[in-house]
Amino acid sequence: MITLSISKPEYQYDIYTLVKSFWPGEEILQNPEPSMEKKDFLSVNINGSEVDICIVSGEIFAADAEQKAFCGVESGKEWGEDGERETTDVINKKSLKKVFYDFLCEYTGKTLPWGNLTGIRPTKLILGMMKEEAAATGEEIGSDKVALSVKEKLFDMHRVGEEKASLGMEIALREEGIMQMLSGTDGYSIYIGIPFCPSTCLYCSFTSNPIFKWKDKMPEYLACLKKELAVTMELMGGKMPDTVYIGGGTPTTLSAKELEILLGDIAEQIDFSAVKEFTVEAGRADSITMDKLKVMREFPVSRISVNPQTMKEETLRVIGRNHTVEDVKRAYAMAREAGFDNINMDTILGLPGETVEDVTHTFSEITKLAPESLTVHSLAIKRASKLKQWLETHEGYECMEHEKAMEIAALAAKNMGMEPYYLYRQKNMAGNLENTGYAKPGKYGLYNILIMEEVQSIVALGAGSVSKRVFGDGRIERCDNVKDVALYMEKLDEMLERKRALFGV
């Protein structure tokens, strides 16, 4: 049991996240009423041993560790973790995080791959630093001099190790090149959510509903999507999107006829000659049939996913995937037979009971299939998922060597001719690592980059989706659709008004 007593609310999220990164399996409580005698302290009680972090007079120090660092109160601004410009108050927080992280490293005897970074978009931070360094020195953004300086700053400010700094810079430069193909803030992309699945996976926290409960309501749901798309095209003045992404849930839980209606409605309103990528996240093997694949081939779908998550039979049963490894292979073979030449496969590292040997086996099987892209997720234990409760009731769950598993995945991707092209992080990730997308040159998932790097507006349709408008000055505003499917259909006009307010001129 770990108890945090934090007198300054503005530090709570970052301190909690850091502590959780060092003790992912521990229950962490936050004392809402710190002692008045310690109003300038951050108190951490670790298994009965109390440690105070003192915050006074512009200085921060770990009282029990005799560590001391001056707060950055000078004028000026710095790049934040997600690439935003930050004020002096946030720089003070950054100083506290660095000192507190150093203390936790000494206390536990371990370090974290991404140091004290808690943001989900480290490549956005890194790209900003590289551009700033290049502008200051007159060097090319990809030069060795810029790379060395940024690595030093990442370690000095955030304690990011050389391996992750190098990975972040490689992806940041690749993303920068890919984004030159796109319309930036002048363009937009469309996300269409199909929040239905054959069953809910153990680890999932996304908006997902059992498909069998909604079969009779599917015509109404599809009609709502058609109406929402019509309003979207009206708001965008008829301008065509850069990318269209149908996600979920599992879009291929729709029947072949329903899928034909959905894709037909989309094709009726969008001129795909201007669209650079049209993805359908086919996802689960138990939802993929040749009839559905043929329907998608009738429309300009250019990219699909066939997601095994693991190639271990026992794990598939544990996580609630109602299909076998052979089903995954058959679904993949059908997609090839149907003519798809851009197939992505998702995997998750750190699933219950899996070992490094299991990871090796999974990527050996995927290598035989030879997809064009690969998304490698580090398991994130979400509060809203069934996995959190499962782990609490199942003893003997052992954590694998997560960094070793990530190395196996990266090597497999390299051997398949792929290179890393996007990256993001989540809270409570296994090994405090990252999710990385790999792809063969020319087969990058453009929507994945756009949604992560926040360089373009995303208009999102369907229950539980969130639209995001990116303005020319970098400002971002959002509006969401309700998660409940019945309420979404009932209150659609209200959500359309939210979109009009966000995207209207």
Summary of the structure (lengths in Angstrom):
residues: 505
radius of gyration: 23.7
end to end distance: 51.9
largest distance: 71.0
contacts: 1682
relative contact order: 0.10
helix: 46%
strand: 21%
